Amino acid sequence: DAGVIQSPRHEVTEMGQEVTLRCKPISGHNSLFWYRQTMMRGLELLIYFNNNVPIDDSGMPEDRFSAKMPNASFSTLKIQPSEPRDSAVYFCASSLRDSRNTIYFGEGSWLTVV
Amino acid sequence: AQSVTQPDIHITVSEGASLELRCNYSYGATPYLFWYVQSPGQGLQLLLKYFSGDTLVQGIKGFEAEFKRSQSSFNLRKPSVHWSDAAEYFCAVGAPPLTGGGNKLTFGTGTQLKVEL
């Protein structure tokens, strides 16, 4: 079975540009999570969806960040405008809608904003 | 709110030696506890998890962890480390969200394991 698929794997962009990260969760999973990993702050939960509905976005840093999940098989995380401090690895993860189920992570999108 | 502390940022062990990575959690109820491993440039892979029952849980790659409620700990162990175990290890605590749904995890800051040959 395919795991969580993220794209792009690597992106380098200039400050001020819009960045869109994409995620395809594991088929059948109905909870989706976006995490950000940095050296300074470790792994932070940005937002999570349940059945395509955002449940908790308290981790989203500021209004420059937005996330959508238009259907069960696709989600985006958008940063507009991007800033150098947004440079990080962004992970998407998914699980079945049960709190005892394992969360599976994608391989991450490595973002560098210059 | 739940939190996780991994007191060791870096650990170096010799290949073949035993390993113990420490994890302490803070959570008001019975926690769901996890250990993940991250190799360089890769995502996180689940090693093992604890929900209830036997406090000693077995995972993949020969790892095990023991839940000790009295110490609020969930330490990861391996009897004999292999060079391929060099990676970063994350402990996480999960809490059932009020609205139901997927497990919302809070991660520790990670422990970087180096294995000397």
Contacts between the chains, C-beta under 8 A, distances in Angstrom:
chain1	res1	chain2	res2	distance
A	4	B	43	7.7
A	29	B	102	8.0
A	30	B	101	7.8
A	30	B	102	7.6
A	31	B	101	5.2
A	31	B	102	2.4
A	31	B	103	7.7
A	32	B	102	7.7
A	33	B	102	7.0
A	33	B	104	7.6
A	33	B	105	7.9
A	42	B	107	6.2
A	42	B	108	7.5
A	42	B	109	4.5
A	42	B	110	6.4
A	43	B	90	6.8
A	43	B	107	4.0
A	43	B	110	7.8
A	45	B	104	6.6
A	45	B	105	7.1
A	45	B	106	7.3
A	48	B	101	7.8
A	48	B	102	6.6
A	48	B	104	6.2
A	50	B	97	7.9
A	50	B	99	7.0
A	50	B	100	7.4
A	50	B	101	3.5
A	50	B	102	6.2
A	51	B	101	7.6
A	55	B	97	6.5
A	55	B	99	5.8
A	55	B	101	6.2
A	56	B	97	7.1
A	56	B	104	6.9
A	91	B	43	6.1
A	91	B	44	7.1
A	93	B	44	7.9
A	94	B	102	7.7
A	95	B	102	4.3
A	95	B	103	6.1
A	96	B	102	7.2
A	97	B	100	7.3
A	97	B	101	5.2
A	97	B	102	6.1
A	98	B	102	7.6
A	99	B	32	7.0
A	99	B	94	6.9
A	99	B	95	7.9
A	99	B	96	3.9
A	99	B	97	7.1
A	99	B	100	7.6
A	99	B	101	7.4
A	99	B	102	7.1
A	99	B	103	4.8
A	100	B	32	7.0
A	100	B	51	5.4
A	100	B	103	7.2
A	101	B	102	7.0
A	101	B	103	6.5
A	102	B	34	8.0
A	102	B	46	5.4
A	102	B	49	6.6
A	102	B	103	8.0
A	103	B	46	7.7
A	103	B	102	6.8
A	103	B	103	5.9
A	103	B	105	6.1
A	104	B	46	7.5
A	105	B	36	7.7
A	105	B	43	4.0
A	105	B	44	4.3
A	105	B	45	7.5
A	106	B	43	5.4
A	107	B	41	7.9
A	107	B	42	5.9
A	107	B	43	4.3
A	108	B	42	7.8
A	108	B	43	5.4
